[in-house]
Amino acid sequence: MTYRLRTIGRDEHLAFVEGLPSVSHMQVPSWGAVKPDWRAESLGWIDEADQIVGVALVLYRPLPKLKRYLAYLPEGPVIDWYDTDLGRWLRPLLAHLKAQGAFTVKMGPPVIARRWDAPTVKAAIADPQAHRLGEVEATTQDPRAFELMERLRGMGWQQSGGSSEEGFAAGQPRYVFQLSLADRSLEEIQSGLNQLWRRNVRKAEKAGVKVLRGGYDDLASFYELYAETAVRDQFIARPLEYFQRMWKALTAEHPDRMRLYLAEHEGDVLAAATMLTVGQHVWYSYGASTSRKREVQPNNAIQWQMIRDAHTLGASVYDFRGTTDTLNESNHLLGLLRFKVGTGGQAVEYVGEWDFPLNKLLHRALDLYMARR
């Protein structure tokens, strides 16, 4: 059976996504409105019965002064990645994107290759001989993921980026940290927290930290902490308008697509975080905190409330998003990995992002630009 590809409407796209247990928040139609510098298009694979069997949100970024585009499918497309005839999905995609003026295609198959449980990660951090998580024997691995990677290489796709010095890829993170909520009671999830986590949650409760749901008007309070966090942790902050646009776009599609949480102590907002939900998958998206009153443990309090709310929503996964795969003590991100490991979850490696150069000269120019940046 062959599939044809066509542009689909937002309603068609959303209806297909809502019929699945898990789809990346970057593959729902509203995500296109979060990225105004990109042109968004919803695509659907159609079978012989005229039914949609796969979808994609494609973001087109134009090259300056040229009508040529980088076509980006973040954490997508949403197709059957284990189909042995992968060409019937990707050939029409490449043909369509080339016709749209794309000079290169970047995609991120949402396929997990390896997992490391919390004890394995903890032991690796303590091992002076271990330098990267990817070099540590995984707790579990999926041979189908490695077969997929070989199949993509055979079709001319190139694995892009890899890990930077700090363990994060240039696009979407290859390594993330996830806490399984499926078929677990809240008591079982809480018992999986390490001793420090449980103590810090109790300490926050005893100190009177309150975690509240915020709204659009509270994004300014979030942003004040976020800007402080950016200076402290040395990253470039997004503008407030980005989060305001995200809120409007995502909550218009579904009222629970995006939530804002604020941790307060005696009327003082100490931490804030955004949470995204699609189906049974919940993501901790952006977090921020002040250096004030860290002893009352607002970060543990806010995460524990978000995990509890995700459990109430029926989520099967609480996703902490990107994590470093670097295990060196000198890496300032190692503390963040330790924090996440304390939940008893798993470090997860995806197959990564893949490029298909449609114009090799322009693709090489893009690679040089990204390397210099």
Buried (B, 14 or more C-beta within 10 A) or exposed (E): EEBEBEEBEBEBBBEBBEEBEBBBBBBBBBBBBBBEEBBBBBBBBBEEEEEBBBBBBBBBBBBEEEEBBBBBBBBBBBBEBEEEEBBBBBBBBBEBBBEBBBBBBBBBBBBBBBBBBBEBBBEBBEEEEBBBBBEBEBBEBBEEBEEBBEBBEEBEBBBBBEBEEEBBBBBBBBBBBBBBBEEBEEEEBBEBBBEEBBEBBEBBBEBEBBBBEBEEEBBEBBBBBBBBBBEEEEEEBBEBEBBBBBBBBBBEBBEBBBBBBBBBBEEEBBBBBBBBBBBBBBBBBBBBBBEBBEEBBBBBBBBBBBBBBBBEBEBBBBBBBBBBBBBBEEBEBBEBBBBBBBBBBBBBBBBBBBBBBBBEEBBEBBBEEEEEE
